[in-house]
Every structure is written in C-alpha cells, then in structure tokens.
Amino acid sequence: METTTIKTKNWIQLAHTLGKDFAQRASLNDNQATFVHENYDQLKAERFFSALIPTELGGAGISYSEMCQIISVFGQYCGSTALAFSMHQHLVAAAVWKYKTKGEAAETLLKIAANQLVLVSTGAKDWLGSNGTLKKVDGGYLFSAKKYFASQSVVGDVAVTSSVLANADGSSSVLHFSSPLKQDGVSLLDDWNTLGMRATGSQTIVFEDVFVPEEAIALKRERNEFHPVWNVVLTVAMPLIMSAYVGIAQKAEALSITAAQKAGQNHLPYAIGKLHNTFLGCKSQWLAMQALTNNFDFTPSSKSTADILSLKTNVSDLARETVSQALEITGGQSFYKKHLLERLFRDVQASQFHSLPKWNQYEFTGKQLISTD
C-alpha cells in the first residue's frame, strides 16, 4: 500500500484500512505470542508514531481525541497492536503537553518525528516506589533493574523509566530518565507468556550497569510519595490506553449483534438492548476521560487525577462486562478458540491491571476526596 501525504490523510479512515490487515494476522500473532512486527512496519510507513506531534516539529498535529479514536479503531481489529501503540502514544502525549504548556521537550519530539522512534514505558509497575538501583559515578549513574510489563520492548528504541537512588542520609529518591534500549547492558527476558494481549511484546527489560548521564535526569522526587508529575502523566495516559479496550468492547458488541440476527430467538432483543446500554456506559465514560484531558488544555491537579482514575476503573469494568455479555448472547460457539470473541475476552481482561488497579484507585480517589488541602 502506498503511503499518503500527511496533509491529505484521513487518519481514521487509514486506521480502518490498516486495521483490516492487522485483523488478518491477529490470530496467528496471538497463538504464537509473536510481536506485531508487520503492523508496526505499516504504522511507521504511514508516520502514525509522530501523528500527535505538532506540525512545526515534524508531526501531523492531530488532536488528542483523534488519537484516542485511532487507537480504539485498532482495538477493533487487533487488541495487541492497539495497546502496544497506546503505550508509545501516552509518552508522546506527555511530551506534547510539556511543549504546549512550558515550551519544553521540543528536541525529543523532533527526534521521534524524524526517526519514527518507539518509546517504551516502564511506569506501570514502578508507580510511586519504582525499583532497581542507581549508583553515582562521574558524570552520571550506573543503572541496574528489571522492568516488567514493558509493552513493545522487543522493538523499542528508548525506555522512559525511573530507578532508586540511595541518599547519604539513609533516605531514597526516585530519578526519572530516558535510556536507549539498543546499547550494551540492556537485554530482554523471554517471559511474556500470558492469558491475553500476547502479541504486545511486553517482555521484561533487564538493565545491568547501564550508564545514565546526569543531563538525562528529567526529575528527582521522594520515593513512595505522590509527585505532581503524575497529574500530567495519568491524565494524558489513561484515556489513550483505555481506547484499546473500548475498541475491543465495540467489536464484541458488533459480533454479538450479528450472532443474534442469525439466531432469531425471542429473548435476544432484550439481551442486545442490555448489552448496548453497557457499551454506551463504557464509551461515555471514555469520552469523559478525554474531556478531562481537553486536547492538552488542562491544569494538572490531584483531584482531576482522582477523576481520571475513577473513570478508568469504570471503563475497564464496563468493557469487560460488554465482552462477557457478548459471549453470553453468542453462546457456546464463542467458547471455541477459533471464534474471535474468545480472544477479545482474553485481551480485555488486561484492562484491570493498568494503573491504578481498582482497589488502589478506590484508596487514592477516596483520600483525595477526604483531603482538606
């Protein structure tokens, strides 16, 4: 397929076009737990990895909500591609917010656009405590850690990560930085053997005495303490990540409607009506997440972060419920691995494990609402 010029692209239409190719490979990638290399090659050729970056920095300058839509479209065809791609996009989105609000991160965005670099996040398991060690040396640090759930790590160019520095007074700090993945001391474990989302290439990254220069440190914070940076990261990250699961839920609804049309049983209209209510709840709360992000025009706060995380939990619950109802409507045929709903059911389960998992989110949101600050 010939690539089109950025200025003439209909990105949503193109997402559907590429998605049809993704769908043809999805079952094999899932069964063999192989990364979606061909899909990424197509996305790079069409410059999707820089689509969110402003035009003056070499991107397409599409809106935040359009990128959410694109990811949800991919989710209808291949959940693994959608989720892996969202992990890159949420890091780009954080950099775009910095650029638009503070005039920072231009150099990073220029490099991504020029080279279609793939950014890998290791934040899901790190959260407030992070892990690993940093040893101070001349000009920087030696970094050692194992970073789990690193989606698209098999093709990643740069890890956006953090680790722990022991301070002289016995306390610990967490330093945030980026580290190239194609360098000595960096390796991957072959440990991504999972229920669903098998083609995301989310292998554990192992860093062994990797040098991190002092100028690469983007943030230093107290360990196990909430830092305002999360108010930016979570607000831009969660709607993009949950877009993959909304796409999965939408596909499940469509498949069950087709099954009901063929079956013609008297109770099915009621079941389909209930299913549609569930999916609309999922979609509406996903749109509410996007409204909070407001195409990067938002003021970060812990209260809005509490809302974005609450909405994330609701979208996850409703996406999983949508797929479960679709299985019930479709019947025993959906229990076979050859049926697409079987994979959708497995893939959508991953939605509950993104930051923050439900009970952690309840605690975080509750504390924010109780707080008098």
N, C-alpha and C positions, 0 to 999 in steps of 0.2 A: 504494500500500500504506500503510495506516495505521500510524503508529509505535506502539510499545508502551511501557508504563511501564518505567523502569529496573528497578524492583523485581520485575517479573513476567517479565523477559526470560530466555529460554533463548538465550544468546549463540551457542552452537554451532549450534543449530537455525536461528537467524536468519541466521547466516553462510551456511548452505546455501541458505536461501531467497533471499537477496540474490545469492548466487553464481550461481544459475540465470539471473538477469537479466544478470549480468556476462558469462556464457558466450555469451549471445545477441549481445552487442556486441563480443566479444573479437576475432573475425576481422576485422571492419571497422576497429576501432581499430589492430590490428596492420598491416593492409595500408596504411592511410593514415597510420600513425605519429601518430595523434591521441591526445591525453591522455584518460584515462578520466573525463571530467568528470561524466557521469551517474552513474557508480559512486560517485564521491566525494560527489555530492549525496545519494545514498541513505545512505551511511555517516554523513554529517553529520546527516541527519534522524534517524537511529537512535542518534546520540551515541556512535559507535564511537571517535571520536578522543579521548574522555575516559574510555573504559571502564576503563582501567588505573589511573586516578587514584582515590585513596581517597575514600570516600563523603563524609567530612567536608569535602572540598574541592570537592564537586560532581560527582565521578565515580561510576562504578558499583562500584569497588573489586574488580574481578575479579582473579583470581590471575594471576601471570606465566605459568604453564604454560597457563592457559586462553587467554591472548592468543596464545601460540605456536600452539595448536591452531587458533584462529580464522584466523590468517594461513595456516596450512597448508591449511585448508578453501578459502580464497580462491584459493590456488595451484592447486587442482584445477579451478577454473573460469576464472580469468584470472591468469596469472602476473604480468603488469604491475601489476595492481591490488594483488596480494599484496605484491610487492616495494616498490612506492612507499609503501604503507601501513606496511610494516615500518620504513621509514626514519623516519617520524614517530614510531612507537611506541618505537623504541630511544632516542630523545631523551627522550621522556616517561618511559621506564623509568629512565634515569639520574637524572632529577629526582625520581622517586618514591623511589629508593634514598637520595638525599640527605635527602629529607623523613623517611623512616622511620628512618634511622640518625643523622642530625645535626640534624633539625628545621629544615632549610633548604629553599628552593625552593617554599614554600607559595604565595607570591604568583604565581609563574609558573604553577603547576598550577591555581590558581583561575582565572586568565585563560584558560588553554586550555579548561577545562571550561565556563566561562561563554560563550565565543565560538566553541567548536569550531575553535580556531586550528590551522593546519597548520604544523608545524615542518619545516624543511629542513636536512639535514646536509650539510656540505661537507668532512667529515673524511676521506673515502676517499682522495683524492689528497694531502691535507695531511700526514698521518701525523706524523712527528717534525719534519720541516723546515718545514712549512707553505709558504705562498707569499704574494706581494703585499707591500705596504708600508704602514706606519703612520707618519704624520708628526705629531709632538707639536704641538698648538696649545692655546690657552687652553681649559681645561675638558675636554680630551679629545684626540682624534686624528682625522686625516683618513685614511681607509682606501681604498686602491685595489688591486684584484686581479681576476683571472679565476678563478672556482671551477668546476671541471669535475665532471661526473657528479653534478649536483645534482638528484637524483630529486624529482619533484613540484614543481620550482621554478616551473612555469607557474601553479600555484595556491597557492604557499606564502605564508604570512604573515610568518614570521620565519626568518631564516637563523641557525643556530648554527654559528659559524665561528671562524677564527683568522687571524692575519697576523703579519708580521715587523716588529719594531721594532729599528732600528739604535741601539745604545748608544754613549755618548760614548767608551767605552774601546775601541771597534772591534769588540766582540762583538755578537751578535744575540740577542734574546729573541723568544719567540712569545707573543702575547697572545690569550687566548680570550674571546669575547664573542658576544652576540646582536645582530642588526641587522635592523630591519624591512625587508621587501622592497618594500613599496609606498611608496617615497619617491624624491625626486629623486636622481639619480646612480646608480640601480640599473636595469639592463636585462638582457635575456636574449638570447643568441645563438641563432639557429635552426640548431643544429648537431647535434641528436640524430638521426643517420641511422645505424642500427646493424643488426647481424645479428639480434638478438633483443631482448626487453624493450622493444619500440619504443613502447609506449603509456605508459611511465613518466614522460614529460615531464621527462627528465633533462638539460635544456638547461644550458649554461654560464651562470653568473651573472656579470655584469660590474659591479664596484663602481668608481665614479670619484669620488674625493674625498668619500666619504660620511662624515659626522661621526659619530664614536662617542664618547659621553660617558664620562668617567673612571669613573663609577659603573657602567657597563655591563661593565667588565672583570671577568671571573669568575676568571681565572687568568693568571699570568705565569710562564713557565718558560724554561729554557735551550733554545736551538734545537738540534735534532739529538740531543737527549738524551732517553732514556726517562723519563717522569714517571709517578708513581703514579696519576695520574688515569686513565691508560689501563687500569689494572687494574679499574677500575669500568666504564668505557665499553665495553671489549671483552667483559667478562663478561656484561653485560646486552644488548649489541647483537647479538652473533653468533648466539645461539640464535633470536632473533626474525627476523633476516634470512634465516637458513638455513631457517626454517619455510616460506618461499615455495617453495623448491626441493624440499623434502620433499613438499609438496603436488603439485608438478609430477610428481615421480617416482611418487607414488601413483596419479595419474591415468594415467600411461603404463602402469603395470602393469595397471590395470583394462582399459585399451583392448586390450592385447595378449592378455589372458585371453579377452576377448570374441572377438577375431580367431581365437585358437586353437580355441575352441569351435566356430566356424563351419567352420574348415578341416579339422579332424579328422585331421591327419597323425600318423603313429605317433611321430615324433621329438619332437613338440611338448610332451608332458608333461614330458620331461626338460628342455627349454628353459624351460618355465614354472617348474619347480622351481628351476632355477638362478637365474632372474630373481627369484623370491621370496626366495631366500637373499640376493641382492644388496640388494634393497629393505629386508629386515629389518635388514641391517647398517647401511644408511643411517638407518633410523628409530631403531634402538637407540643409535647414536652421537649422534643429535639429542636423544634423551631424556637421554643422559648429559650433554650440554651444559646442558640445563635443570636437571639435578640439581646441577650446579656453581653455578648461579645461585640455586637453592633458594628461589624466591619472595622474593628480595631479602635473605634471611638468609645472607649470606656475608661473609667477611673478605677484602678485596682483597689479592692478592699476585701477584708476578710469576710464581711457579710455577703458580698456578691459571690465570693468563692464558696461560701456555705450553700448558697442557692444553686450554683452551677453543679456542685457535687450532689446535692439532693436530686436535682433534675437528672443527673447521670444515673443515679440509682433507679429512678423511676423508669427511664428509657430502657435500661437493662432489663428490669423486671417485666416490662410490657413487651419488649422484643422477644424475650424468652417465652412469655405467655402466648404471644401471637403464633410463634412456631409450634408450640405444644398443641394449641387449638387446631392448627392446620393439620397436624398429624392425626388428631382425633377425627377430624372431618374426612380426611383422605382414606383413613382406615388401614388395614393390615398391609397393604402394598407399600406404605411408607416405611415399614419396618425393614424392608429389604435394602441392602447397601446399594443396589443398582438404582434406587429411587433418589432423586435429588433432595427430597425433604430430609432424608436420613443424614446427609452431610450438613444441610442447613441447621438441623437440630444440634449436631455436634459443634458446629462452628459458633453458633450463637451463645453457647454456654460460656465462652471465654469473656463475654461482656461483663460478667460479675466480678472479674478479678482485676480490672483496671482500677487505678487509684480514684477514689478510695473504695475498697470493698465495703459492702453495705453497713456492717456494724461499726467499722471505723468511721464511715461517713456519718452515721447517726450520732456518734460521740462528738465528732468535730462540729457538725452543724448545731447540735444541742448546746455545746459550750459557747459557740458564737452567739446564739440567741440569748443565753443566760447572762453572758458578759455585759457589764455596765460600762465598758470602755467606749 
